[in-house]
Amino acid sequence: MRIALLKEPSLMRDILVHELKTLFPAIEFTAYGPENQEVLLNDYESIRLLIIDLDTNMDESKIIDFYKSQNIKVAVWFSTLDNPELFDLLKLNLNGYFFNGMEKEELTYAIQTIVKGKRYVHPEINQIFLNDYSRLHNHAKPRPVGILSKREWEVLELLTKGYKNQEIAKFLFITEKTVKIYVSSILRTLEVEDRTNAVLTAIRNKWFVL
């Protein structure tokens, strides 16, 4: 299995590839620059995931369309939330949306999530998407009785605000382990795979207004 990284050649790229190889010793990582676009369009059969750094000096739309047509997973990596392509790329429903500053644990989780066939959206990007969605649906409705406990509603509300487990634990004066238990219970009850879909369920049902 091979994961390809499309990014301008630099020391940072070399360090990133080294880190990825250390985190995933069983996976082959190959780095490409914009000059290798034609290679990526021909040498793709063993690639399971393509990660595109949007700071790469090229038009990525052609390669995204091609890889999607081949049913190969695609993730894009943003360096700024002011990127004008943000909402257009979100509409493409790609497999991953990364953001600069990700710690090793988050990067590991993101890649594992995508490889397992799920979708990863970085919390910073997810929050922008949810804020935009909530502007169109800004009237809260009564929450259904008997679905979640009071504490689970509190955790879900903080998830809709983009809080991470550590921040939720600090806000509610509980441990991170307890937060994880509540989050897992919420996912089971709402019958969703991840936190992003739990939050989207809450927003779609207008249980919270951001």
N, C-alpha and C positions, 0 to 999 in steps of 0.2 A: 504494500500500500504506500502511496506517495502523496504528500501534501506539497503544493507549490505556492511560493510566495512571490508576488509581483511587486517589486519595490526598486527604487533607484539604488544603484550600487553605492555603498557607503560603509564606514566602519560600524555604524549602528545596525545596518542590515546583517553584517557578518556576526555581530554580537547576538542579534535576535535569532538567527538561524542556529547558532551554537546553543543558545538557551533552549530552543525548541527541541533540538536533538537530545539534549540532556533530559528534558522533561518527558520526551516520548522516544526512548531508545529503540523501540520496535518499528518506528515509522521513519520512512525516508523523506527528508525535507530538501527541496531544491529551490534555489533562489533564481529569479529571472529579472532582468531589467527591461525597460521599454524597447530596447533594441532586439529583444528576443520574442517579440509579439508573434511573429510568424511561426517560431518554434513552438510556442504554446498552442497555436492553432492546428499544429500537426502532431506534436508529441504529447498527446493528452490521455491516451487510453489507460495508463496506470495511475493517473491522478484521481484521487477521490475527493479532494477539496482544494480549491484555489482561493487564496487570500490576496486581495488586491489593496495595496496602500494607495489611497486616493490622492496622495501627494506625488505619485508617479506621473511624470510628464508625458501623458498619452491620453487618447480618448478610449476610456475603458468600456464603453457601451458595446462595441463590436465583440470584444472577447467575452463579456458577460452574457450577451445573447447567444453566442456560440456554445459556451459551456452549459448554459441552461438547456439548450436544445439537445445536448448530449446527456442530460440528466446527471451532470456532475455538480456537486455542491459548490456554492460560491459565497464567500464572505467579503465584505468591504471594511476597510479600516479608515476611520475619520481621525484627523488631527485637530479639527475645530468644529464646533457646533454651528458655526456661521457658514458652513459649506452650502452653497446654493443648490447642490445636488441632493441634499439630505432627504427632502420629502419625496422627490422623484424616485430615489433609490429605495426608500421605504415602501413605496407602492409596488415595487418589483417583487416584494415578498421573498427576498434572498434568504439564504440559510443562516447568515451571521452578519452582525453589525458591531464592529469593534471600535474602541475609542482609545486614544493615546493615554498612557499612564496606567495601563492595566498591570496589576501585580501578577507574579508568577501563578499564584493560586487561581486568580480570575481567568487568566489566559488558558491555563490547563482545563478549567471547568468549561470555558467557552468552546474549545476545540473538541473536548470529549462530548459535549452536548450535541454539537453538529454532527460528529462522526456517528453518533447513536441515532441520527435521523430526526433530531429535534432542532428547534430554531433558537438562536441566541441573540439577544438584543442587550447591549450595554445599558445599565441603568440611566446614564446621562442622556443617551439617545432615546430610550424608552420614555423618559419623563417628558421630553419635548413632544413626542408623538401623542402621549396621553393628554398633555395640556391643550394641544390643538384639537383633539377629539372632544375634550370637555367643553371647549368654547362653543361647540355646536349643540351640546346637550347639557345645559347648565341648570337644570331643575331637578333636585334630588327627590326620590320617591321613598316611601316608607320601606324599611328593610323587612324582609320576610321573617316571621317568628319561628323559632325552633330549628333554624338551619345551623347557625353558628352560635357559640357561647359569647358572652359579653367580651371576654378577653380576646377571642378570635376576631371579633369585629374590630377591636382596637388595633390588632396586628394588621388586619387587612387594610384598614384605613391608612396606616403608616406605610404599607406597601404601595398604596396608590400615590403617596407623596414622594416615592422614590427612596425611602429609607432602606438601608442595608441592615442585615441581621444585627451587627454590632450597635448600630444607631438605635434600632428598635429596643434592644436589650437595655441600653442606657436610658432611653426615654421612659420605658415602662418599669425600670428597676427590677429586671429579671435577667437570667443568664442567657447567653447566646444559645446554649443547648436547649433551653426551654423555648426560645423563639423558634428554633428549627422544628421542634415538636409541634408547635402551633401552626407553623407554615405547612408542614406535612399534612396535618389534620384538615386545614383549609383546602388544600389541593384535592385531597380525597373526597371531601364533602361536595366541592364544586365540580368534581370530576374533570379536572384539567391537569395538564402535564407539568406546568411550571408556573412560577410567580407571575410572569408576564401575562399569561392567559387568565390567571386568577384576577389580576387587576383589571384586565379588559372586560371580564365578566361583570365585575363590580361596577365599572363605568357604564357599560352597555345597559345594565339594569338600573342605572341612576341611583345606586345606593350611596354614592358619595359625589360631592361636587368639589373639584379642585380649585 
